């Protein structure tokens, strides 16, 4: 009986020893502690809360918007100084260091209360654990697809009046309640596994004959598949004077988004369901505005409750915005410059990759570039 209990606890700890993997994240949101459920007013709205489409009155498009995610080498310079050349030395150097590489683009069109985003996301994270008995956590996902959604409004206030070029938006006074629905299709290529580097399973696969990269990926459990997902969200907004309060909730990938395997040797990693809630408050003084926000997500997941709190803040003047946030006990900060046709956002953020609150921070850097985005009032 004791052995059964031990095995159960061991397996549970492995399931928790990773970050929650969302489909896509707004760079602006990451720098605000990912407290974005009640904001979600940029091209990433559909990845946070489809009800946020209810605040739109015009047409907007973001056509070219790549983002890049990397480990925060700037603040981890000591980790890469005097980098060894031997396999053993390299292994010891990167032990317990979360490696993360991501490229992403989500071209988006919004037309009144309808929105659609294309998805192109390539993300790899890996961590080598335990120097005495090494194990490798590998999560690789390459997603292509689309998500489209629609929001229905009750009330006629608290809209996002699109600003003219290089000016701030104005707050539309009144109340509004919105419900939103979205559907998505994703083609996913991926690996999500933990490998015992001293075990016989992986060694037998490799020794059986690895002729090329494709064969190596298959040995690691690489698979591809297609899947459909459904999202639902709500948003309540109240605007008075120069102030705007919003509260939102969303249920993304309802029932988990599963994939029908089309090729490969393993199981295609599912897109896990997430329940997200948040509030935000904004004041606009014309030349200057600020926003504060708070989120609780992903609720009812394997992520501990103390890791679900997110807080963010933004201060903006025309052309420039400065961001700050707090997520899972770690700080985030950055800035954005918008001078049409270019919008550049960059900064640093931390995320928990261990099993407990503030156990193992992964420091990351994000760079986002948007070109030729536009908006038209209707």
C-alpha positions in Angstrom: 0.0 0.0 0.0 2.8 2.4 0.9 4.4 1.7 -2.5 1.2 2.5 -4.3 0.9 5.8 -2.4 4.5 6.7 -3.2 4.0 5.9 -6.9 0.9 8.1 -7.0 2.6 11.0 -5.3 5.6 10.7 -7.6 3.5 10.7 -10.8 1.5 13.7 -9.5 4.7 15.7 -8.8 5.8 15.0 -12.4 2.5 16.2 -13.8 2.9 19.5 -11.9 6.6 20.1 -12.7 5.9 22.3 -15.7 4.3 25.6 -16.7 0.8 25.8 -18.0 1.0 25.9 -21.8 -1.4 28.3 -23.4 -2.0 28.5 -27.1 -0.7 32.0 -27.5 0.2 34.9 -25.3 0.2 38.7 -25.9 3.7 40.2 -25.4 2.0 43.2 -23.8 0.2 40.9 -21.4 3.4 39.0 -20.5 5.0 42.2 -19.4 1.9 43.0 -17.3 2.1 39.8 -15.4 -0.3 38.1 -17.8 -3.2 39.8 -16.0 -5.2 40.3 -19.2 -8.5 38.5 -19.1 -10.4 41.8 -18.5 -8.2 43.8 -20.9 -7.6 41.7 -24.0 -8.0 44.7 -26.3 -5.2 44.0 -28.7 -4.7 41.5 -31.6 -4.6 38.7 -29.0 -8.1 39.2 -27.7 -9.3 35.7 -28.9 -6.6 34.0 -27.0 -7.8 35.5 -23.7 -11.5 36.2 -23.8 -13.8 36.2 -26.9 -16.2 38.5 -25.1 -13.7 41.3 -25.4 -14.7 41.5 -29.1 -17.9 43.2 -27.8 -16.0 46.5 -27.1 -15.1 47.0 -30.8 -17.0 49.3 -33.1 -14.8 49.6 -36.2 -12.4 47.6 -38.3 -8.9 46.9 -37.3 -6.2 44.6 -38.8 -2.8 43.4 -37.7 -1.1 41.7 -40.7 2.6 41.2 -39.8 3.3 40.7 -36.1 6.1 38.3 -35.3 7.2 37.8 -31.7 10.3 36.0 -30.3 10.8 34.5 -26.9 14.3 33.6 -25.5 15.9 32.8 -22.2 16.9 36.0 -20.4 20.6 35.8 -21.2 21.2 39.4 -20.2 20.4 38.7 -16.5 21.9 35.2 -16.6 25.3 36.2 -18.1 27.2 34.2 -15.5 25.5 31.1 -16.7 27.1 31.5 -20.1 30.5 32.8 -19.2 33.4 30.3 -19.7 31.0 27.9 -21.4 32.6 24.4 -21.5 33.3 22.5 -24.6 32.9 18.9 -23.3 29.5 17.1 -23.1 29.9 16.6 -19.3 30.8 20.2 -18.8 27.9 21.5 -20.9 25.5 19.1 -19.0 26.6 20.4 -15.6 26.4 24.0 -16.9 22.8 23.8 -18.1 21.5 21.5 -15.3 18.2 22.8 -13.9 18.3 25.7 -16.4 15.0 26.1 -18.3 15.8 26.6 -22.0 13.0 28.3 -24.0 12.7 29.2 -27.7 9.6 30.6 -29.4 8.6 32.3 -32.6 4.9 33.3 -33.0 2.7 35.3 -35.3 -1.1 35.9 -35.0 -2.3 38.1 -37.9 -5.7 39.4 -36.8 -8.8 41.0 -38.3 -11.5 42.6 -36.2 -14.8 43.7 -37.8 -17.2 45.2 -35.2 -18.0 42.3 -32.9 -16.4 39.6 -35.1 -12.7 38.6 -35.0 -10.4 36.1 -36.6 -6.8 35.3 -36.0 -4.4 33.0 -37.8 -2.1 31.0 -35.7 1.6 30.2 -36.3 3.4 29.2 -33.2 6.7 27.3 -32.8 7.7 26.7 -29.1 10.3 24.5 -27.5 11.1 24.3 -23.8 13.5 21.8 -22.2 15.0 21.3 -18.8 17.7 18.8 -17.6 17.1 17.6 -14.0 19.0 15.7 -11.4 22.8 15.4 -11.9 23.0 12.0 -10.3 20.3 10.5 -12.4 19.6 12.9 -15.3 16.1 13.3 -16.8 15.1 15.6 -19.6 11.7 17.4 -19.8 11.0 18.2 -23.4 7.9 20.1 -24.6 7.8 21.0 -28.3 4.8 22.4 -30.2 4.4 23.7 -33.7 0.9 25.0 -34.2 -0.8 26.2 -37.4 -4.5 27.1 -37.6 -7.1 29.8 -37.0 -9.5 31.0 -34.3 -12.6 33.0 -35.0 -15.2 34.4 -32.6 -18.2 36.7 -32.1 -19.5 38.7 -29.2 -23.1 39.8 -28.4 -23.7 42.9 -26.3 -26.4 44.0 -23.9 -26.0 47.7 -23.3 -24.5 50.5 -25.4 -21.6 51.8 -23.4 -17.9 51.2 -22.6 -16.7 50.7 -26.1 -13.2 51.0 -27.4 -13.3 54.0 -29.7 -10.4 53.5 -32.0 -7.8 56.3 -31.8 -6.6 58.1 -34.8 -3.0 57.6 -35.6 -0.6 58.5 -32.8 -3.4 59.6 -30.5 -5.0 58.0 -27.4 -8.4 56.3 -27.4 -11.5 57.9 -25.8 -13.7 56.1 -23.2 -17.4 55.7 -24.2 -19.6 56.3 -21.2 -22.2 53.7 -20.1 -22.6 50.0 -19.2 -22.2 46.9 -21.3 -22.4 43.2 -20.8 -20.9 40.9 -23.5 -20.9 37.2 -24.1 -18.4 35.7 -26.6 -17.9 32.5 -28.4 -15.0 31.2 -30.4 -14.1 28.2 -32.4 -10.6 27.1 -33.5 -8.9 24.6 -35.7 -5.3 23.6 -35.0 -2.8 21.4 -36.8 -0.3 20.5 -34.1 3.1 18.8 -34.3 4.6 18.1 -30.9 6.4 16.2 -28.2 5.6 16.3 -24.5 7.6 13.8 -22.6 10.1 13.1 -19.8 13.1 11.0 -20.7 15.4 9.1 -18.4 18.8 9.6 -19.9 20.2 6.5 -18.1 17.2 4.4 -18.9 17.1 1.7 -21.5 14.0 2.8 -23.4 15.5 5.9 -25.0 18.9 4.3 -25.5 17.3 1.3 -27.2 15.4 3.5 -29.6 18.5 5.5 -30.5 20.7 2.4 -30.9 18.2 0.7 -33.1 19.1 3.1 -35.8 18.7 6.8 -36.2 19.4 7.8 -39.8 18.2 11.4 -39.8 16.4 14.1 -37.8 13.0 12.7 -38.6 14.0 9.3 -37.2 15.3 11.0 -34.0 12.0 12.9 -33.6 10.0 9.7 -34.0 12.2 8.1 -31.4 11.4 10.9 -29.0 7.6 10.4 -29.6 7.0 13.1 -32.2 3.5 13.1 -33.6 1.1 15.3 -35.6 -2.6 15.8 -35.6 -5.6 18.0 -36.1 -8.1 19.2 -33.6 -11.1 21.6 -33.0 -11.6 23.7 -29.9 -14.3 25.9 -28.4 -14.0 28.9 -26.1 -16.6 30.9 -24.2 -16.3 34.2 -22.3 -18.2 37.0 -20.6 -17.3 40.7 -19.9 -19.0 43.4 -17.9 -17.9 47.0 -18.4 -18.8 50.3 -16.7 -17.5 53.7 -18.0 -18.0 57.0 -16.2 -16.2 60.2 -17.0 -12.6 59.3 -17.8 -12.7 55.9 -16.0 -13.4 52.4 -17.2 -13.9 49.3 -15.1 -14.1 45.8 -16.6 -14.5 42.4 -15.2 -14.2 39.3 -17.4 -14.2 35.5 -17.3 -13.3 33.0 -20.0 -13.3 29.2 -20.4 -10.8 28.3 -23.1 -10.5 24.9 -24.9 -13.6 23.6 -23.2 -13.2 19.9 -22.3 -9.6 20.2 -23.6 -8.8 20.4 -27.2 -7.7 16.9 -28.4 -6.0 16.0 -31.6 -6.7 13.2 -34.0 -3.2 11.8 -34.8 -2.3 11.8 -38.5 1.3 10.6 -38.1 4.0 9.8 -35.6 4.8 7.4 -32.7 3.5 9.2 -29.7 0.4 11.1 -28.4 -0.2 14.6 -29.8 -0.1 17.0 -26.8 -3.6 18.2 -26.0 -4.4 21.9 -25.4 -5.6 21.9 -21.9 -8.7 23.7 -20.7 -8.3 26.9 -18.7 -10.7 28.9 -16.6 -9.6 32.5 -16.3 -11.1 35.5 -14.4 -9.9 39.1 -14.1 -10.7 42.7 -13.4 -9.2 45.9 -14.8 -9.4 49.7 -14.1 -8.4 52.4 -16.5 -8.3 56.2 -16.3 -7.6 58.4 -19.4 -6.5 62.0 -18.9 -5.9 62.7 -22.5 -2.1 63.0 -22.7 -1.6 60.3 -20.1 -3.6 57.2 -19.1 -2.9 54.3 -16.8 -4.3 50.8 -16.3 -4.2 48.3 -13.4 -5.3 44.7 -13.7 -5.6 41.5 -11.7 -6.2 37.9 -12.8 -6.7 34.5 -11.3 -5.8 31.7 -13.8 -5.7 29.0 -14.7 -8.3 28.0 -12.1 -9.0 24.3 -11.2 -5.8 23.1 -12.9 -2.7 21.3 -11.7 -1.1 24.7 -11.1 -1.1 25.5 -7.4 -3.5 28.2 -6.1 -0.7 30.4 -5.0 0.6 30.4 -8.6 -2.6 31.6 -10.1 -2.4 35.2 -9.1 -1.4 37.8 -11.7 -1.2 41.6 -11.4 -0.2 44.2 -14.0 0.0 47.9 -14.7 0.5 50.1 -17.7 1.3 53.9 -18.0 1.0 55.4 -21.4 1.5 58.7 -23.2 1.2 59.1 -27.0 3.7 56.8 -28.8 5.1 55.2 -25.6 3.7 52.7 -23.0 5.6 51.3 -20.0 4.5 48.0 -18.4 5.0 46.2 -15.1 3.6 43.1 -13.6 3.8 40.3 -11.0 3.2 36.7 -11.9 3.6 33.6 -9.8 5.9 35.6 -7.5 8.1 37.0 -10.3 8.4 40.4 -11.8 7.9 41.5 -15.3 8.6 44.8 -17.0 9.0 46.3 -20.4 7.9 49.1 -22.8 6.3 49.6 -26.2 6.9 52.3 -28.8 4.4 52.9 -31.6 5.3 55.1 -34.5 3.2 54.0 -37.5 3.9 51.8 -39.4 6.0 50.2 -36.6 5.0 49.0 -33.1 7.8 47.6 -31.1 7.4 45.9 -27.7 10.1 44.4 -25.6 10.9 43.4 -22.0 11.6 40.7 -19.5 9.4 38.4 -17.4 9.7 35.5 -15.1 7.6 32.3 -14.9 7.5 29.3 -12.6 8.6 26.0 -14.1 8.9 24.0 -10.9 6.2 22.3 -8.8 5.9 25.0 -6.1 5.5 28.7 -5.7 8.8 30.5 -6.3 10.7 27.2 -6.7 12.4 27.5 -10.1 12.1 30.7 -12.0 12.6 30.8 -15.8 13.7 34.3 -16.8 12.6 35.2 -20.3 12.9 37.9 -22.9 10.3 38.8 -25.4 10.5 40.9 -28.6 7.4 41.8 -30.6 7.2 43.7 -33.9 4.0 44.8 -35.6 4.0 46.4 -39.0 1.3 48.3 -40.9 -1.5 47.7 -38.4 -4.5 49.9 -38.9 -8.0 50.7 -37.5 -11.0 52.5 -39.0 -14.0 53.8 -37.0 -17.5 52.9 -38.3 
